[in-house]
Amino acid sequence: MAMSWFTVWIASDSGHLTRGDSLLIIDDMDDLIRASSLANFIGLVAQQGGDGEQILSDCGINPEWAGNHDKFIRYTALSQAVHVASSSAGGSDFPIRLAQAQGADILGPVAVLARNAVSIGEGIDDVARYLHTYSPAVRVSLRRNLPCPQFRFEIVLRSLVGRDSMVELSLGIALELLRLLIDPSFVPERTGFAHAQICHSSVYREAFGSPIEFEADGNFFALPSAILEEPTRGADAVSRRLVAQFLTPIAAYESVVDQVADFVQRLLPLNQATLVHVASAMSTHPRTLQRQMVKEGSTFSATLDGVRRKMALRLAGEGFSASQISSSLGYSEQSCYTRACWRWFGETPLNLASRSAGRR
Protein backbone atom coordinates (compact mmCIF):
# COMPACT_ATOMS: atom_id res chain seq x y z
CA MET A 1 0.00 0.00 0.00
CA ALA A 2 1.52 3.31 -1.08
CA MET A 3 1.92 6.30 1.19
CA SER A 4 2.08 9.97 0.21
CA TRP A 5 2.51 13.33 1.93
CA PHE A 6 -0.15 15.96 1.33
CA THR A 7 -1.14 19.31 2.77
CA VAL A 8 -4.46 18.59 4.47
CA TRP A 9 -6.79 19.90 7.14
CA ILE A 10 -6.14 18.48 10.60
CA ALA A 11 -8.58 18.56 13.49
CA SER A 12 -7.17 20.34 16.52
CA ASP A 13 -8.07 19.65 20.14
CA SER A 14 -10.58 22.47 19.99
CA GLY A 15 -12.49 20.75 17.20
CA HIS A 16 -11.52 23.32 14.58
CA LEU A 17 -9.32 22.54 11.60
CA THR A 18 -5.92 23.95 10.79
CA ARG A 19 -3.69 23.37 7.82
CA GLY A 20 -0.99 20.77 8.28
CA ASP A 21 1.96 20.43 5.94
CA SER A 22 3.18 16.97 6.88
CA LEU A 23 0.40 14.54 7.59
CA LEU A 24 0.90 10.99 6.36
CA ILE A 25 -2.25 9.58 4.82
CA ILE A 26 -3.00 6.31 3.05
CA ASP A 27 -2.98 6.64 -0.73
CA ASP A 28 -4.63 3.51 -2.14
CA MET A 29 -7.06 2.49 -4.80
CA ASP A 30 -10.06 2.60 -2.49
CA ASP A 31 -9.64 6.35 -2.00
CA LEU A 32 -11.91 7.47 -4.83
CA ILE A 33 -15.46 8.75 -5.26
CA ARG A 34 -17.31 10.43 -8.09
CA ALA A 35 -17.49 14.21 -7.89
CA SER A 36 -21.28 14.02 -8.05
CA SER A 37 -20.87 13.47 -4.30
CA LEU A 38 -20.31 17.24 -4.10
CA ALA A 39 -23.60 18.21 -5.74
CA ASN A 40 -25.11 21.25 -3.95
CA PHE A 41 -22.10 21.45 -1.61
CA ILE A 42 -21.03 24.94 -2.68
CA GLY A 43 -24.57 26.32 -2.56
CA LEU A 44 -25.33 24.86 0.86
CA VAL A 45 -22.11 26.27 2.31
CA ALA A 46 -22.97 29.66 0.79
CA GLN A 47 -26.36 29.58 2.53
CA GLN A 48 -24.46 29.42 5.82
CA GLY A 49 -22.23 32.36 4.88
CA GLY A 50 -19.22 30.22 3.95
CA ASP A 51 -17.11 29.84 0.82
CA GLY A 52 -17.59 26.35 -0.55
CA GLU A 53 -15.25 26.86 -3.48
CA GLN A 54 -12.44 27.90 -1.14
CA ILE A 55 -13.03 24.89 1.09
CA LEU A 56 -12.83 22.56 -1.89
CA SER A 57 -9.67 24.22 -3.18
CA ASP A 58 -8.04 24.02 0.24
CA CYS A 59 -8.86 20.31 0.33
CA GLY A 60 -7.29 19.72 -3.07
CA ILE A 61 -10.53 19.49 -5.07
CA ASN A 62 -11.20 21.46 -8.25
CA PRO A 63 -14.43 23.40 -7.45
CA GLU A 64 -15.45 23.14 -11.12
CA TRP A 65 -15.78 19.38 -10.69
CA ALA A 66 -18.41 19.62 -7.94
CA GLY A 67 -21.47 17.62 -9.01
CA ASN A 68 -19.81 16.09 -12.11
CA HIS A 69 -20.51 12.34 -12.23
CA ASP A 70 -17.73 11.77 -14.79
CA LYS A 71 -14.96 13.11 -12.54
CA PHE A 72 -13.30 11.28 -9.65
CA ILE A 73 -11.95 12.90 -6.49
CA ARG A 74 -10.31 11.45 -3.41
CA TYR A 75 -12.74 10.19 -0.80
CA THR A 76 -10.38 11.51 1.88
CA ALA A 77 -10.55 14.96 0.28
CA LEU A 78 -14.36 14.84 0.21
CA SER A 79 -14.40 13.86 3.87
CA GLN A 80 -12.07 16.72 4.74
CA ALA A 81 -14.27 19.20 2.83
CA VAL A 82 -17.43 18.02 4.59
CA HIS A 83 -15.62 18.12 7.93
CA VAL A 84 -14.41 21.68 7.32
CA ALA A 85 -17.90 22.81 6.28
CA SER A 86 -19.41 21.16 9.37
CA SER A 87 -16.81 22.67 11.69
CA SER A 88 -17.26 26.21 10.42
CA ALA A 89 -20.40 27.91 9.13
CA GLY A 90 -22.22 24.70 8.24
CA GLY A 91 -22.88 23.37 11.72
CA SER A 92 -22.82 19.77 12.96
CA ASP A 93 -25.97 18.91 11.01
CA PHE A 94 -24.36 19.95 7.71
CA PRO A 95 -23.82 16.35 6.45
CA ILE A 96 -27.49 15.44 7.01
CA ARG A 97 -28.71 18.61 5.32
CA LEU A 98 -26.33 17.99 2.42
CA ALA A 99 -27.76 14.48 1.97
CA GLN A 100 -31.28 15.91 1.81
CA ALA A 101 -30.15 18.52 -0.74
CA GLN A 102 -28.47 15.89 -2.91
CA GLY A 103 -30.85 12.94 -2.88
CA ALA A 104 -30.12 9.55 -4.44
CA ASP A 105 -29.50 11.04 -7.88
CA ILE A 106 -25.81 11.53 -7.06
CA LEU A 107 -25.42 7.73 -7.35
CA GLY A 108 -26.14 7.98 -11.08
CA PRO A 109 -26.77 4.67 -12.90
CA VAL A 110 -26.62 2.71 -9.64
CA ALA A 111 -29.74 4.50 -8.39
CA VAL A 112 -31.48 4.04 -11.75
CA LEU A 113 -30.78 0.31 -11.73
CA ALA A 114 -32.07 -0.10 -8.17
CA ARG A 115 -35.12 2.03 -8.91
CA ASN A 116 -36.12 -0.37 -11.68
CA ALA A 117 -35.58 -3.61 -9.77
CA VAL A 118 -38.50 -6.01 -9.41
CA SER A 119 -38.43 -5.92 -5.61
CA ILE A 120 -37.02 -3.77 -2.81
CA GLY A 121 -34.58 -6.52 -1.83
CA GLU A 122 -33.34 -6.86 -5.39
CA GLY A 123 -32.85 -3.09 -5.59
CA ILE A 124 -30.71 -3.07 -2.44
CA ASP A 125 -28.73 -6.02 -3.79
CA ASP A 126 -28.09 -3.98 -6.95
CA VAL A 127 -26.65 -1.15 -4.87
CA ALA A 128 -24.42 -3.56 -2.95
CA ARG A 129 -23.18 -5.13 -6.19
CA TYR A 130 -22.44 -1.94 -8.14
CA LEU A 131 -21.71 0.74 -5.53
CA HIS A 132 -17.97 0.37 -6.23
CA THR A 133 -18.59 2.09 -9.59
CA TYR A 134 -19.57 5.18 -7.60
CA SER A 135 -16.93 4.78 -4.90
CA PRO A 136 -14.77 1.79 -3.91
CA ALA A 137 -14.32 3.48 -0.52
CA VAL A 138 -17.80 2.49 0.69
CA ARG A 139 -19.85 -0.69 0.89
CA VAL A 140 -23.42 -1.60 1.67
CA SER A 141 -24.84 -5.00 2.52
CA LEU A 142 -28.21 -6.51 3.32
CA ARG A 143 -28.63 -8.80 6.31
CA ARG A 144 -31.72 -10.85 5.69
CA ASN A 145 -31.38 -13.38 8.52
CA LEU A 146 -32.62 -11.04 11.26
CA PRO A 147 -36.12 -10.39 12.68
CA CYS A 148 -35.80 -6.96 11.05
CA PRO A 149 -33.55 -7.08 7.96
CA GLN A 150 -30.71 -4.55 8.07
CA PHE A 151 -29.38 -2.29 5.35
CA ARG A 152 -25.77 -1.80 6.53
CA PHE A 153 -23.13 0.72 5.50
CA GLU A 154 -19.38 0.93 6.05
CA ILE A 155 -16.40 3.01 4.97
CA VAL A 156 -13.50 0.74 4.08
CA LEU A 157 -10.73 3.34 4.54
CA ARG A 158 -8.99 2.84 7.86
CA SER A 159 -7.74 6.40 8.42
CA LEU A 160 -10.22 9.19 7.73
CA VAL A 161 -10.69 12.71 9.04
CA GLY A 162 -14.41 13.34 9.60
CA ARG A 163 -15.50 9.70 9.40
CA ASP A 164 -18.58 10.26 11.59
CA SER A 165 -19.76 13.13 9.40
CA MET A 166 -19.35 10.99 6.29
CA VAL A 167 -21.35 8.17 7.86
CA GLU A 168 -24.23 10.54 8.61
CA LEU A 169 -24.06 11.99 5.10
CA SER A 170 -24.02 8.51 3.58
CA LEU A 171 -26.92 7.16 5.65
CA GLY A 172 -28.83 10.29 4.70
CA ILE A 173 -28.26 9.47 1.02
CA ALA A 174 -29.14 5.81 1.69
CA LEU A 175 -32.45 6.86 3.22
CA GLU A 176 -33.21 9.00 0.18
CA LEU A 177 -32.52 5.92 -1.96
CA LEU A 178 -34.81 3.72 0.12
CA ARG A 179 -37.56 6.32 -0.15
CA LEU A 180 -37.05 6.31 -3.92
CA LEU A 181 -37.52 2.54 -3.96
CA ILE A 182 -40.30 2.25 -1.38
CA ASP A 183 -42.22 5.44 -0.70
CA PRO A 184 -41.29 9.13 -0.18
CA SER A 185 -42.58 8.91 3.40
CA PHE A 186 -40.72 5.69 4.28
CA VAL A 187 -39.25 5.56 7.82
CA PRO A 188 -36.92 2.76 9.01
CA GLU A 189 -37.81 0.69 12.03
CA ARG A 190 -34.55 1.77 13.65
CA THR A 191 -31.37 3.65 12.69
CA GLY A 192 -27.96 2.71 14.05
CA PHE A 193 -24.70 4.67 14.14
CA ALA A 194 -21.41 3.17 15.29
CA HIS A 195 -20.27 6.59 16.53
CA ALA A 196 -21.48 8.76 19.40
CA GLN A 197 -24.17 11.40 18.94
CA ILE A 198 -23.01 14.50 17.03
CA CYS A 199 -26.16 16.60 16.53
CA HIS A 200 -29.12 17.53 18.66
CA SER A 201 -31.67 14.73 18.94
CA SER A 202 -34.24 16.78 17.06
CA VAL A 203 -32.01 16.78 13.96
CA TYR A 204 -31.96 12.98 13.82
CA ARG A 205 -35.64 12.73 14.64
CA GLU A 206 -36.59 15.09 11.82
CA ALA A 207 -34.18 13.54 9.29
CA PHE A 208 -34.68 9.82 9.92
CA GLY A 209 -38.01 9.68 11.79
CA SER A 210 -37.03 6.50 13.62
CA PRO A 211 -35.52 5.57 16.98
CA ILE A 212 -31.76 6.18 16.87
CA GLU A 213 -29.11 3.95 18.44
CA PHE A 214 -25.65 5.45 18.90
CA GLU A 215 -22.44 3.50 19.45
CA ALA A 216 -24.19 0.54 17.86
CA ASP A 217 -22.50 -2.50 16.32
CA GLY A 218 -22.48 -0.78 12.94
CA ASN A 219 -24.20 1.77 10.74
CA PHE A 220 -27.58 0.50 9.58
CA PHE A 221 -31.28 0.85 8.95
CA ALA A 222 -33.54 -1.85 10.39
CA LEU A 223 -36.28 -2.50 7.83
CA PRO A 224 -39.81 -3.90 8.19
CA SER A 225 -39.60 -7.69 8.01
CA ALA A 226 -41.72 -8.17 4.87
CA ILE A 227 -40.58 -5.18 2.86
CA LEU A 228 -37.82 -6.89 0.88
CA GLU A 229 -40.34 -8.82 -1.22
CA GLU A 230 -42.46 -5.79 -2.02
CA PRO A 231 -42.21 -4.34 -5.56
CA THR A 232 -40.39 -1.11 -6.23
CA ARG A 233 -42.49 1.86 -7.32
CA GLY A 234 -42.96 2.05 -11.10
CA ALA A 235 -40.12 -0.29 -12.09
CA ASP A 236 -39.40 -0.49 -15.82
CA ALA A 237 -37.80 -3.71 -17.11
CA VAL A 238 -36.39 -2.09 -20.27
CA SER A 239 -34.67 0.69 -18.34
CA ARG A 240 -33.27 -1.83 -15.91
CA ARG A 241 -31.84 -4.00 -18.69
CA LEU A 242 -30.16 -1.04 -20.39
CA VAL A 243 -28.55 0.23 -17.19
CA ALA A 244 -27.44 -3.29 -16.22
CA GLN A 245 -25.72 -3.67 -19.60
CA PHE A 246 -23.89 -0.40 -18.94
CA LEU A 247 -22.81 -1.28 -15.41
CA THR A 248 -21.95 -4.96 -15.77
CA PRO A 249 -18.59 -4.49 -17.55
CA ILE A 250 -17.45 -2.02 -14.89
CA ALA A 251 -15.40 -3.89 -12.31
CA ALA A 252 -13.52 -2.58 -9.31
CA TYR A 253 -9.95 -1.70 -10.23
CA GLU A 254 -7.51 -4.40 -9.17
CA SER A 255 -4.41 -2.23 -9.53
CA VAL A 256 -3.20 1.30 -10.18
CA VAL A 257 -2.16 0.23 -13.69
CA ASP A 258 -5.71 -0.97 -14.44
CA GLN A 259 -7.13 2.35 -13.33
CA VAL A 260 -4.59 4.33 -15.36
CA ALA A 261 -5.42 2.24 -18.43
CA ASP A 262 -9.11 3.00 -17.93
CA PHE A 263 -8.51 6.75 -17.70
CA VAL A 264 -6.13 6.66 -20.68
CA GLN A 265 -8.81 5.04 -22.83
CA ARG A 266 -11.33 7.70 -21.81
CA LEU A 267 -8.95 10.61 -22.37
CA LEU A 268 -7.32 9.51 -25.65
CA PRO A 269 -10.16 10.79 -27.90
CA LEU A 270 -9.86 14.14 -26.12
CA ASN A 271 -6.08 14.31 -26.73
CA GLN A 272 -5.61 14.47 -22.96
CA ALA A 273 -4.09 11.04 -22.27
CA THR A 274 -0.95 12.48 -20.69
CA LEU A 275 0.57 11.67 -17.34
CA VAL A 276 -0.43 15.11 -16.05
CA HIS A 277 -4.04 14.83 -17.18
CA VAL A 278 -4.48 11.27 -15.93
CA ALA A 279 -2.90 12.12 -12.57
CA SER A 280 -5.25 15.11 -12.31
CA ALA A 281 -8.27 12.91 -13.08
CA MET A 282 -7.11 10.55 -10.33
CA SER A 283 -6.48 13.49 -7.94
CA THR A 284 -2.85 12.59 -7.38
CA HIS A 285 0.58 14.00 -8.27
CA PRO A 286 2.21 12.75 -11.50
CA ARG A 287 5.36 11.65 -9.69
CA THR A 288 3.31 9.79 -7.09
CA LEU A 289 1.39 8.03 -9.85
CA GLN A 290 4.60 7.06 -11.63
CA ARG A 291 6.06 5.58 -8.43
CA GLN A 292 2.90 3.54 -7.85
CA MET A 293 3.02 2.17 -11.39
CA VAL A 294 6.71 1.27 -11.13
CA LYS A 295 5.94 -0.69 -7.95
CA GLU A 296 3.45 -2.70 -10.02
CA GLY A 297 6.05 -3.33 -12.73
CA SER A 298 4.88 -0.82 -15.32
CA THR A 299 5.18 2.81 -16.38
CA PHE A 300 2.78 5.38 -17.73
CA SER A 301 4.31 5.28 -21.22
CA ALA A 302 4.12 1.47 -21.33
CA THR A 303 0.47 1.54 -20.21
CA LEU A 304 -0.38 4.23 -22.76
CA ASP A 305 1.29 2.21 -25.49
CA GLY A 306 -0.56 -0.94 -24.49
CA VAL A 307 -3.94 0.81 -24.52
CA ARG A 308 -3.22 2.32 -27.94
CA ARG A 309 -2.25 -1.09 -29.31
CA LYS A 310 -5.49 -2.70 -28.12
CA MET A 311 -7.58 0.20 -29.40
CA ALA A 312 -5.86 0.13 -32.80
CA LEU A 313 -6.57 -3.58 -33.18
CA ARG A 314 -10.21 -3.13 -32.17
CA LEU A 315 -10.85 -0.07 -34.34
CA ALA A 316 -9.19 -1.66 -37.36
CA GLY A 317 -11.42 -4.68 -36.85
CA GLU A 318 -14.46 -2.39 -36.82
CA GLY A 319 -13.51 -0.90 -40.20
CA PHE A 320 -12.18 2.51 -39.15
CA SER A 321 -9.75 4.20 -41.50
CA ALA A 322 -6.09 4.77 -40.62
CA SER A 323 -6.68 8.50 -40.20
CA GLN A 324 -9.66 7.88 -37.89
CA ILE A 325 -7.67 5.41 -35.81
CA SER A 326 -4.70 7.77 -35.63
CA SER A 327 -6.96 10.55 -34.36
CA SER A 328 -8.70 8.26 -31.86
CA LEU A 329 -5.33 7.20 -30.47
CA GLY A 330 -4.34 10.82 -29.89
CA TYR A 331 -1.51 10.99 -32.44
CA SER A 332 -0.73 14.42 -33.84
CA GLU A 333 0.25 12.94 -37.22
CA GLN A 334 -0.79 9.78 -39.06
CA SER A 335 2.88 8.91 -39.56
CA CYS A 336 3.14 8.37 -35.78
CA TYR A 337 0.41 5.73 -36.01
CA THR A 338 2.15 4.14 -39.01
CA ARG A 339 5.40 3.75 -37.06
CA ALA A 340 3.54 2.40 -34.04
CA CYS A 341 1.70 -0.09 -36.27
CA TRP A 342 5.01 -1.46 -37.57
CA ARG A 343 6.30 -1.77 -34.01
CA TRP A 344 3.13 -3.47 -32.68
CA PHE A 345 2.16 -5.73 -35.57
CA GLY A 346 5.05 -5.70 -38.03
CA GLU A 347 2.85 -4.31 -40.80
CA THR A 348 1.39 -1.09 -42.17
CA PRO A 349 -2.00 0.30 -41.10
CA LEU A 350 -3.35 -0.65 -44.54
CA ASN A 351 -2.26 -4.27 -44.16
CA LEU A 352 -3.68 -4.38 -40.63
CA ALA A 353 -7.00 -3.03 -41.92
CA SER A 354 -7.06 -5.59 -44.75
CA ARG A 355 -6.23 -8.46 -42.42
CA SER A 356 -8.87 -7.30 -39.92
CA ALA A 357 -11.45 -6.95 -42.72
CA GLY A 358 -10.80 -10.58 -43.66
CA ARG A 359 -11.81 -11.65 -40.14
CA ARG A 360 -15.10 -9.74 -40.21
Order of alpha helices (4+ residues) and beta strands (2+ residues): beta-beta-beta-alpha-alpha-beta-alpha-alpha-alpha-alpha-beta-beta-alpha-beta-alpha-beta-beta-alpha-alpha-alpha-alpha-alpha-alpha-alpha-alpha
